[in-house]
Amino acid sequence: MSHDFKRIGIVGKYHGSSCSGAIRRLAEHLAARGHEVMLAAHTAEVCRIYELPSATLHELGRRVDLAVVIGGDGTLLNVARNLVDHGVPLIGVNQGRLGFLADVPVDGMLPILDRMLAGAYVAEERILLTARVERGEAVHRSTHAFNDVVVSKSTLGRLIEFEVYVDDQFVYSQRADGMVVSTPTGSTAYALSAGGPILHPTLEAFVLIPICPHTLSARPIAVNSSSEIEINLIHAHDARVHFDGQEHADLELGDRVVIRRAVNTVRLLHPQGHNYYDTLRQKLHWGEKLS
């Protein structure tokens, strides 16, 4: 057993108890191996597991050495945003659909996690975005995003107009459905569907992708991760900013969405032998080697 991960937190999906059996099996297995196990409070409540200690996500971040997230990529995105400032490494167990981030299969998780806890893992640092909505002289909203920050039209369906600046330098104005600002992690999510490039997750870059722009010359652009990106809303009947597709804030004319790299990174642990290109090939159904 690795003494580096003596205290282990377990987090499941927010809405649903479909992973309660897997959570119980994992908790019992880890406890039998001498680990201190703690559940996220919402996980304990949804799964009706009351015999183990539990805590809020932020308290969990202060008290554990490792968090195992059982669910899908969406669950891992939420946990990563909440724990990034605590420096807790994450292991994702996939019980969702895609599994770009959560790459330990739930059916074989126990022997795989045993090997990882013994040191057979690949660690990877992933950068995040931090975004704030400025309204006049005040900060209206501030939060993190692991995948992307998206400024878009809302319920009325009309194009919005906005200006984009990078490091205080004017880039362009757009009439479009919106704009995606994505991390390398998020480049295989909404950004990819919007026509953006795939960025290797260890790149120090962000990518800006217009969503259905009114002009065909508007193309995605990659910028250094040290850049500050500003999106100024200049015309819209109804607009919002979304963070990882899980949180949002309504926007008003004149609002500024300012996006930078977050100070801290997310540390993901993968099973030994993890290969990002294998993941892309499997999830995106790319062709195999020709014999």
C-alpha positions as CSV (number, residue, x, y, z in Angstrom):
1,M,0.0,0.0,0.0
2,S,1.2,3.5,-0.8
3,H,1.5,5.7,2.2
4,D,1.2,8.8,-0.1
5,F,-2.6,8.1,-0.4
6,K,-3.6,7.1,3.2
7,R,-6.7,9.2,3.2
8,I,-8.9,8.7,0.1
9,G,-12.1,10.5,-0.8
10,I,-14.8,9.0,-3.0
11,V,-17.1,11.2,-5.1
12,G,-20.1,9.9,-7.2
13,K,-22.5,11.5,-9.6
14,Y,-24.6,14.4,-8.3
15,H,-28.0,13.3,-9.7
16,G,-28.6,9.6,-9.3
17,S,-27.6,6.5,-7.3
18,S,-26.5,4.3,-10.3
19,C,-23.0,4.1,-9.0
20,S,-23.9,3.3,-5.3
21,G,-22.9,-0.4,-5.7
22,A,-19.5,0.5,-7.1
23,I,-19.0,3.1,-4.4
24,R,-19.7,0.6,-1.7
25,R,-17.4,-2.0,-3.2
26,L,-14.6,0.5,-3.5
27,A,-15.1,1.9,0.0
28,E,-15.0,-1.6,1.6
29,H,-12.0,-2.6,-0.5
30,L,-10.0,0.5,0.4
31,A,-10.9,0.2,4.1
32,A,-9.8,-3.5,4.1
33,R,-6.4,-2.3,2.7
34,G,-5.9,0.1,5.6
35,H,-7.0,3.4,3.9
36,E,-9.1,6.0,5.6
37,V,-12.1,6.5,3.4
38,M,-14.4,9.6,3.3
39,L,-17.3,10.2,1.0
40,A,-18.5,13.5,-0.5
41,A,-21.6,14.5,1.5
42,H,-23.9,14.6,-1.6
43,T,-22.6,11.1,-2.6
44,A,-23.4,9.7,0.9
45,E,-26.9,11.2,0.8
46,V,-27.8,10.1,-2.7
47,C,-26.4,6.6,-2.3
48,R,-27.7,6.3,1.3
49,I,-24.3,5.3,2.7
50,Y,-24.3,6.6,6.3
51,E,-21.8,4.3,7.9
52,L,-18.8,6.2,6.5
53,P,-17.6,9.7,7.4
54,S,-18.6,12.3,4.8
55,A,-17.8,16.0,4.1
56,T,-18.5,18.7,1.6
57,L,-16.3,18.8,-1.4
58,H,-14.2,21.7,-0.1
59,E,-13.8,20.0,3.3
60,L,-12.9,16.8,1.5
61,G,-10.2,18.7,-0.4
62,R,-8.6,19.7,2.9
63,R,-8.6,16.3,4.4
64,V,-7.8,13.7,1.8
65,D,-4.6,12.8,-0.1
66,L,-6.5,11.5,-3.2
67,A,-10.0,11.7,-4.6
68,V,-11.5,8.8,-6.7
69,V,-14.4,10.1,-8.8
70,I,-16.9,7.5,-10.0
71,G,-19.2,8.7,-12.8
72,G,-18.4,10.3,-16.1
73,D,-16.4,13.1,-17.5
74,G,-19.1,15.6,-16.3
75,T,-18.7,14.5,-12.7
76,L,-14.9,14.8,-12.9
77,L,-15.2,18.3,-14.4
78,N,-17.3,19.4,-11.4
79,V,-15.0,17.8,-8.9
80,A,-11.9,19.2,-10.6
81,R,-13.2,22.8,-10.4
82,N,-14.1,22.4,-6.7
83,L,-10.8,20.8,-5.6
84,V,-8.2,22.5,-7.8
85,D,-7.2,24.9,-5.1
86,H,-6.6,22.1,-2.7
87,G,-4.0,20.3,-4.8
88,V,-5.7,16.9,-4.5
89,P,-4.9,14.4,-7.3
90,L,-7.9,12.8,-9.0
91,I,-8.6,9.3,-10.4
92,G,-11.6,9.0,-12.7
93,V,-13.6,5.8,-12.8
94,N,-15.8,5.8,-15.8
95,Q,-19.5,4.9,-15.5
96,G,-20.5,7.5,-18.1
97,R,-20.5,7.5,-21.9
98,L,-17.3,9.0,-23.2
99,G,-14.5,8.6,-20.7
100,F,-11.9,11.1,-22.0
101,L,-11.0,12.0,-18.5
102,A,-12.4,9.2,-16.4
103,D,-10.4,6.4,-17.9
104,V,-10.5,3.6,-15.3
105,P,-13.3,1.1,-16.3
106,V,-15.7,0.5,-13.4
107,D,-15.9,-3.2,-14.1
108,G,-12.2,-3.7,-13.5
109,M,-11.5,-0.8,-11.1
110,L,-10.4,-2.7,-8.0
111,P,-7.2,-4.4,-9.4
112,I,-6.4,-1.3,-11.5
113,L,-6.7,1.0,-8.5
114,D,-4.6,-1.4,-6.4
115,R,-1.8,-1.1,-8.9
116,M,-2.2,2.7,-9.0
117,L,-2.1,3.0,-5.3
118,A,1.1,1.0,-5.2
119,G,2.7,3.6,-7.6
120,A,1.9,2.2,-11.0
121,Y,0.3,5.3,-12.5
122,V,1.0,8.2,-14.9
123,A,0.5,11.7,-13.5
124,E,-0.6,14.5,-15.7
125,E,-1.0,18.2,-14.9
126,R,-3.9,19.9,-16.6
127,I,-4.5,23.7,-16.8
128,L,-7.8,25.4,-16.0
129,L,-9.5,28.7,-16.8
130,T,-10.5,31.2,-14.3
131,A,-13.2,33.6,-15.5
132,R,-15.0,36.7,-14.1
133,V,-17.9,38.7,-15.4
134,E,-17.3,42.4,-15.0
135,R,-20.3,44.7,-14.9
136,G,-19.4,48.3,-14.6
137,E,-16.8,48.5,-11.8
138,A,-18.0,45.4,-10.0
139,V,-17.2,41.7,-10.5
140,H,-20.6,40.1,-11.1
141,R,-19.4,36.4,-11.2
142,S,-16.1,34.6,-10.8
143,T,-15.4,30.9,-11.1
144,H,-13.2,28.2,-12.7
145,A,-13.7,26.1,-15.8
146,F,-11.8,22.9,-16.7
147,N,-13.1,22.5,-20.2
148,D,-14.3,25.8,-21.5
149,V,-16.0,29.2,-21.0
150,V,-18.7,29.8,-23.6
151,V,-20.4,33.2,-24.3
152,S,-23.5,32.5,-26.3
153,K,-27.0,33.5,-27.2
154,S,-29.7,32.2,-24.9
155,T,-33.4,31.5,-25.3
156,L,-34.3,33.9,-28.1
157,G,-32.0,32.4,-30.6
158,R,-30.7,35.6,-32.2
159,L,-27.1,36.3,-33.0
160,I,-25.1,38.3,-30.5
161,E,-22.4,40.8,-31.2
162,F,-19.1,41.0,-29.2
163,E,-15.6,42.2,-29.4
164,V,-12.6,40.0,-28.5
165,Y,-9.3,41.3,-27.0
166,V,-6.2,39.3,-26.2
167,D,-3.8,41.0,-23.8
168,D,-5.6,44.3,-24.3
169,Q,-5.0,44.0,-28.1
170,F,-8.1,44.1,-30.3
171,V,-8.5,40.8,-32.3
172,Y,-11.9,41.2,-34.0
173,S,-15.6,41.8,-33.5
174,Q,-18.1,39.1,-34.3
175,R,-21.7,38.5,-35.0
176,A,-22.3,34.9,-34.1
177,D,-24.1,32.4,-31.9
178,G,-21.2,32.8,-29.5
179,M,-17.6,32.1,-28.7
180,V,-15.9,29.1,-27.0
181,V,-12.7,29.7,-25.1
182,S,-11.3,26.2,-24.4
183,T,-8.4,24.6,-22.5
184,P,-6.5,21.7,-24.1
185,T,-8.7,19.4,-22.0
186,G,-11.9,21.0,-23.4
187,S,-10.6,20.8,-27.0
188,T,-12.3,17.4,-27.4
189,A,-15.6,18.7,-26.1
190,Y,-17.8,21.6,-27.3
191,A,-14.8,23.2,-29.0
192,L,-14.3,20.2,-31.2
193,S,-18.0,20.1,-32.2
194,A,-17.7,23.9,-33.1
195,G,-14.9,23.1,-35.5
196,G,-11.9,23.7,-33.3
197,P,-8.6,21.8,-33.3
198,I,-7.6,19.0,-30.8
199,L,-4.9,20.2,-28.5
200,H,-2.7,17.8,-26.6
201,P,-3.7,18.1,-22.9
202,T,-0.2,19.1,-21.8
203,L,0.0,22.1,-24.2
204,E,0.3,25.6,-22.6
205,A,-2.4,27.1,-24.8
206,F,-6.0,28.1,-25.1
207,V,-8.1,28.0,-28.3
208,L,-10.9,30.5,-29.3
209,I,-13.6,29.2,-31.5
210,P,-16.5,31.3,-32.9
211,I,-19.8,29.5,-32.9
212,C,-21.6,29.7,-36.2
213,P,-20.1,33.1,-37.1
214,H,-21.9,35.4,-39.6
215,T,-18.7,35.6,-41.7
216,L,-17.0,32.6,-43.1
217,S,-13.6,34.0,-42.6
218,A,-13.8,33.7,-38.8
219,R,-11.5,30.8,-37.9
220,P,-10.3,29.3,-34.6
221,I,-7.2,30.8,-33.1
222,A,-4.8,29.4,-30.4
223,V,-3.1,31.7,-27.9
224,N,-0.6,31.2,-25.2
225,S,-2.0,30.1,-21.8
226,S,-0.4,33.2,-20.2
227,S,-2.8,35.4,-22.3
228,E,-5.7,37.3,-20.9
229,I,-8.8,37.0,-23.1
230,E,-11.6,39.6,-22.9
231,I,-15.0,39.3,-24.5
232,N,-17.1,42.4,-24.5
233,L,-20.8,42.1,-25.2
234,I,-21.9,45.0,-27.5
235,H,-25.3,43.9,-28.7
236,A,-27.6,41.1,-27.6
237,H,-31.3,40.6,-26.7
238,D,-30.4,37.6,-24.6
239,A,-27.0,36.2,-23.8
240,R,-25.3,34.0,-21.2
241,V,-21.8,32.8,-20.2
242,H,-21.5,29.1,-19.4
243,F,-18.7,27.4,-17.4
244,D,-18.1,23.8,-18.4
245,G,-21.8,23.6,-19.4
246,Q,-22.6,23.1,-15.7
247,E,-22.8,26.7,-14.4
248,H,-24.0,29.9,-16.1
249,A,-24.6,33.6,-15.6
250,D,-26.9,35.9,-17.6
251,L,-25.2,38.7,-19.4
252,E,-26.2,42.3,-20.0
253,L,-25.0,44.8,-22.6
254,G,-21.6,46.2,-21.7
255,D,-20.6,43.1,-19.6
256,R,-17.0,42.0,-20.0
257,V,-16.0,38.3,-19.6
258,V,-12.4,38.2,-18.7
259,I,-10.6,34.8,-18.9
260,R,-7.2,33.8,-17.7
261,R,-5.3,30.7,-16.7
262,A,-6.1,29.6,-13.2
263,V,-3.2,29.7,-10.8
264,N,-3.3,26.0,-9.9
265,T,-3.5,22.9,-12.0
266,V,-5.5,19.7,-11.8
267,R,-3.4,16.6,-11.3
268,L,-5.0,13.6,-13.0
269,L,-3.7,10.1,-12.3
270,H,-4.0,7.5,-15.1
271,P,-3.3,3.8,-15.1
272,Q,0.3,2.9,-16.1
273,G,0.6,2.6,-19.9
274,H,-1.9,5.4,-20.5
275,N,-1.6,6.8,-24.0
276,Y,-3.6,9.9,-25.0
277,Y,-3.6,8.9,-28.7
278,D,-5.1,5.5,-27.8
279,T,-7.9,7.4,-26.1
280,L,-8.5,9.6,-29.2
281,R,-8.4,6.6,-31.5
282,Q,-10.9,4.7,-29.4
283,K,-13.3,7.6,-28.6
284,L,-13.3,9.2,-32.0
285,H,-13.3,5.9,-33.9
286,W,-10.1,6.7,-35.8
287,G,-8.6,4.0,-38.0
288,E,-6.1,1.5,-36.6
289,K,-2.7,0.8,-38.0
290,L,-2.6,-0.8,-41.5
291,S,-1.1,-4.3,-41.4
